Amino acid sequence: MDIGTAKPSRLEQARVKHHCLDLIEPGERYSAGQFAQHARALIENMWNRRIVPVIVGGTGLYIQALLDGLWEEEQPVGAVRAGLLHRLETAGLGELYEELGRVDPIAQARLAEGDTQRVLRALELALSTGSKGGIGADPLACTPLAFCLCRDRDHLYHRIGQRVDEMVQKGLVAEVKDLLSKGYNRSTYALQSMGYEEVLDTLEAKCTWEEAIAKIKLNSRQYAKRQLTWFRKDRRFRWINLDTWGVEGGRERVVGQFRNRIGF
C-alpha cells in the first residue's frame, strides 16, 4: 500500500532513514497505543546513539499517544478482557488491582487503585501478551520541539487536489486491484481508509471514476481541516505558514529553533 498512503519513495528512504513503515499486513489493526510503544522503543535506541529523532506525520491521535502516553481501546474485546469484566462485576476492582501488582508491579505502581479503565487495560496486556509496564502510561521523557507546517487554505486545497491526481497517475487503481488479487476485500481494515474505499466504489460500479476522484479530494480536504483543528488545540506546536515564509524560510526557522534549544 505505497501509493494510497503516500509512502516516502525508495529514493527518499535512501536519503534519510525512515522507521515505522511496512510493519503490518493490510488486514491487521494497528492502534495509536501500539504505535506509541513501537516508536518509543525506537526513540530510546536513537537517543542512546545520540541521534535526534524527527516525528513526522499528520495523525494527531498517534502523535499525542506518543508524546503524552494515551491508553488505547481500539482492539476488539477478547476472551481475556471479557473474563476481566466479569470478575470486575463479581469480585470488584480491588482484586484485579492486587493481581496486577503480582503480574506487572511496574504498571500497578503507575496507576491509582480506582482507575478502572487503566487497571483493566494493563492487566489485559500483562495476561494476554506478557507486556510489562503498560503502553504509553507516562508522557515521553522530554519536552518536544514541535512545529505545524501550514499553508493558506486555497493553496492547501489546490495542493491536495494535485496530490490526489498524482496518486491516480502513479497507479492507485492498479494498487487496489493488486490487493484484491491477493485476497483482500472491502472488509479488510486498511481498505476502509480514504482513497482505497473510493476506488473500490468504482470497481464495484457504485459510482463513476470522476465521482470517486472528486470524493477523495473532498474527503482529503475535510481531513486536513480536522488536522488543523486538532493541532490548534495543542499549544506546544509552533505554526509556520509556508506560503508566508516559503519552504526555505520554514526550514531556517525549524533549524534555528532547534539550535536555540541545544545551545548550538
Summary of the structure (lengths in Angstrom):
residues: 264
radius of gyration: 21.8
end to end distance: 40.1
largest distance: 62.3
contacts: 672
relative contact order: 0.11
helix: 60%
strand: 4%
